[in-house]
């Protein structure tokens, strides 16, 4: 025989789980101190600058017209 489920309780439990997940995301997003946010931004900028500095430029240039 199948288990009897109270639909009202199931609906409310599902809503609570969704709210808890959203609260966790907000804690992560808003839970950083200003100094930590500034440090993280500075690290991202430094990493981007390092990546840009390590990019290779184009290869050897090819002549426009072949010499005959």
N, CA, C and O of each residue as an XYZ file, in Angstrom:
272
protein
N       0.844     -1.176      0.000
C       0.000      0.000      0.000
C       0.891      1.241      0.000
O       1.964      1.246      0.603
N       0.445      2.266     -0.667
C       1.213      3.500     -0.806
C       1.181      4.303      0.486
O       0.244      4.204      1.279
N       2.229      5.102      0.678
C       2.308      5.948      1.864
C       1.449      7.191      1.655
O       1.466      7.797      0.584
N       0.712      7.557      2.673
C      -0.152      8.726      2.594
C       0.693      9.972      2.851
O       1.456     10.034      3.815
N       0.540     10.974      1.958
C       1.323     12.202      2.057
C       0.377     13.369      2.253
O      -0.613     13.503      1.534
N       0.681     14.208      3.221
C      -0.083     15.425      3.431
C       0.470     16.466      2.462
O       1.603     16.922      2.619
N      -0.313     16.835      1.478
C       0.148     17.740      0.424
C       0.471     19.125      0.962
O       1.400     19.772      0.478
N      -0.276     19.590      1.951
C      -0.015     20.904      2.531
C       1.357     20.922      3.181
O       2.117     21.873      2.997
N       1.682     19.886      3.936
C       2.999     19.816      4.593
C       4.122     19.697      3.563
O       5.180     20.306      3.722
N       3.893     18.917      2.514
C       4.914     18.759      1.474
C       5.166     20.074      0.764
O       6.313     20.423      0.485
N       4.095     20.811      0.470
C       4.233     22.108     -0.202
C       5.000     23.096      0.672
O       5.867     23.820      0.181
N       4.684     23.127      1.961
C       5.361     24.048      2.867
C       6.822     23.650      3.066
O       7.682     24.523      3.179
N       7.118     22.362      3.112
C       8.497     21.903      3.262
C       9.324     22.289      2.038
O      10.481     22.693      2.157
N       8.714     22.158      0.863
C       9.407     22.539     -0.365
C       9.684     24.041     -0.386
O      10.761     24.465     -0.806
N       8.730     24.839      0.058
C       8.908     26.301      0.108
C      10.004     26.657      1.105
O      10.819     27.539      0.833
N      10.037     25.981      2.266
C      11.077     26.258      3.259
C      12.460     25.926      2.707
O      13.416     26.663      2.947
N      12.571     24.835      1.977
C      13.858     24.447      1.409
C      14.329     25.487      0.386
O      15.513     25.820      0.338
N      13.408     25.993     -0.423
C      13.761     27.030     -1.397
C      14.198     28.314     -0.720
O      15.156     28.951     -1.157
N      13.508     28.701      0.340
C      13.881     29.904      1.079
C      15.237     29.740      1.756
O      16.021     30.687      1.823
N      15.512     28.535      2.258
C      16.797     28.280      2.914
C      17.944     28.366      1.904
O      19.012     28.894      2.214
N      17.719     27.849      0.706
C      18.760     27.919     -0.331
C      19.022     29.370     -0.729
O      20.171     29.768     -0.922
N      17.959     30.152     -0.850
C      18.118     31.561     -1.203
C      18.818     32.320     -0.078
O      19.630     33.206     -0.344
N      18.512     31.985      1.167
C      19.159     32.628      2.308
C      20.651     32.308      2.343
O      21.466     33.178      2.649
N      21.011     31.060      2.030
C      22.432     30.687      1.984
C      23.174     31.498      0.924
O      24.284     31.976      1.156
N      22.548     31.646     -0.238
C      23.181     32.427     -1.308
C      23.345     33.883     -0.888
O      24.369     34.501     -1.178
N      22.345     34.431     -0.208
C      22.439     35.817      0.247
C      23.504     35.974      1.314
O      24.192     36.994      1.350
N      23.656     34.987      2.181
C      24.697     35.062      3.207
C      26.072     35.099      2.571
O      26.952     35.835      3.019
N      26.255     34.316      1.544
C      27.546     34.302      0.855
C      27.773     35.641      0.153
O      28.859     36.215      0.231
N      26.749     36.128     -0.526
C      26.890     37.359     -1.310
C      27.065     38.592     -0.427
O      27.914     39.437     -0.711
N      26.289     38.700      0.620
C      26.295     39.900      1.443
C      27.102     39.746      2.726
O      27.239     40.702      3.489
N      27.630     38.571      2.967
C      28.270     38.308      4.246
C      29.733     38.698      4.324
O      30.350     38.528      5.376
N      30.307     39.213      3.252
C      31.717     39.578      3.272
C      31.908     40.978      3.836
O      31.096     41.874      3.606
N      32.976     41.146      4.565
C      33.316     42.470      5.064
C      33.862     43.307      3.907
O      34.277     42.772      2.879
N      33.853     44.618      4.093
C      34.310     45.508      3.027
C      35.765     45.227      2.676
O      36.129     45.216      1.500
N      36.593     45.001      3.680
C      38.011     44.731      3.425
C      38.175     43.456      2.600
O      39.038     43.391      1.725
N      37.351     42.445      2.875
C      37.441     41.198      2.112
C      36.992     41.408      0.668
O      37.584     40.849     -0.255
N      35.938     42.221      0.472
C      35.481     42.509     -0.897
C      36.548     43.267     -1.670
O      36.801     42.963     -2.836
N      37.183     44.260     -1.028
C      38.227     45.043     -1.694
C      39.411     44.147     -2.040
O      39.968     44.242     -3.134
N      39.793     43.280     -1.112
C      40.908     42.366     -1.356
C      40.593     41.413     -2.508
O      41.446     41.169     -3.361
N      39.384     40.879     -2.536
C      38.999     39.971     -3.616
C      39.013     40.692     -4.962
O      39.455     40.124     -5.961
N      38.535     41.934     -5.000
C      38.541     42.703     -6.248
C      39.971     42.981     -6.700
O      40.278     42.894     -7.889
N      40.848     43.317     -5.748
C      42.245     43.588     -6.093
C      42.913     42.327     -6.635
O      43.697     42.394     -7.581
N      42.606     41.197     -6.042
C      43.184     39.928     -6.536
C      42.690     39.612     -7.937
O      43.463     39.151     -8.777
N      41.399     39.858     -8.203
C      40.872     39.615     -9.556
C      41.548     40.521    -10.569
O      41.892     40.077    -11.664
N      41.743     41.793    -10.215
C      42.407     42.734    -11.123
C      43.854     42.332    -11.376
O      44.328     42.401    -12.510
N      44.555     41.914    -10.331
C      45.946     41.488    -10.473
C      46.047     40.263    -11.364
O      46.932     40.178    -12.215
N      45.142     39.315    -11.170
C      45.155     38.107    -11.994
C      44.843     38.444    -13.454
O      45.441     37.872    -14.366
N      43.915     39.367    -13.673
C      43.594     39.777    -15.041
C      44.795     40.466    -15.684
O      45.072     40.252    -16.864
N      45.507     41.290    -14.921
C      46.690     41.968    -15.454
C      47.783     40.957    -15.788
O      48.453     41.080    -16.813
N      47.959     39.975    -14.938
C      48.957     38.930    -15.222
C      48.599     38.158    -16.473
O      49.466     37.847    -17.290
N      47.323     37.848    -16.623
C      46.877     37.109    -17.795
C      47.084     37.939    -19.057
O      47.545     37.415    -20.072
N      46.751     39.221    -19.006
C      46.952     40.096    -20.164
C      48.434     40.231    -20.487
O      48.805     40.300    -21.658
N      49.281     40.269    -19.472
C      50.714     40.393    -19.692
C      51.324     39.139    -20.296
O      52.371     39.205    -20.941
N      50.681     38.003    -20.092
C      51.217     36.743    -20.594
C      50.684     36.385    -21.972
O      51.071     35.365    -22.543
N      49.797     37.217    -22.512
C      49.238     36.919    -23.825
C      50.316     37.032    -24.888
O      51.186     37.902    -24.831
N      50.238     36.154    -25.833
C      51.179     36.196    -26.944
C      50.630     37.128    -28.000
O      49.429     37.146    -28.270
N      51.513     37.895    -28.589
C      51.091     38.753    -29.691
C      51.082     37.900    -30.947
O      51.433     36.721    -30.901
N      50.690     38.477    -32.050
C      50.650     37.729    -33.305
C      52.004     37.123    -33.637
O      53.001     37.490    -33.016
N      52.067     36.249    -34.552
C      53.304     35.586    -34.938
C      54.122     36.439    -35.868
O      53.884     37.642    -35.979
N      55.079     35.843    -36.536
C      55.878     36.606    -37.505
C      54.983     37.092    -38.635
O      54.086     36.385    -39.094
N      55.252     38.322    -39.069
C      54.420     38.896    -40.106
C      54.747     38.286    -41.455
O      55.909     38.033    -41.776
N      53.719     38.057    -42.230
C      53.913     37.524    -43.564
C      54.023     38.685    -44.540
O      53.349     39.699    -44.358
N      54.849     38.567    -45.565
C      54.959     39.664    -46.535
C      53.641     39.832    -47.294
O      52.907     38.872    -47.532
N      53.371     41.079    -47.660
C      52.122     41.374    -48.377
C      52.140     40.773    -49.782
O      51.157     40.187    -50.235
N      53.294     40.931    -50.471
C      53.386     40.420    -51.845
C      54.595     39.490    -51.951
O      55.664     39.788    -51.419
N      54.424     38.397    -52.620
C      55.577     37.506    -52.798
C      56.601     38.143    -53.733
O      56.238     38.769    -54.728
N      57.868     37.982    -53.410
C      58.914     38.544    -54.261
C      59.193     37.575    -55.400
O      59.280     36.365    -55.186
N      59.333     38.111    -56.619
C      59.518     37.259    -57.795
C      60.916     37.293    -58.314
O      61.225     36.626    -59.301
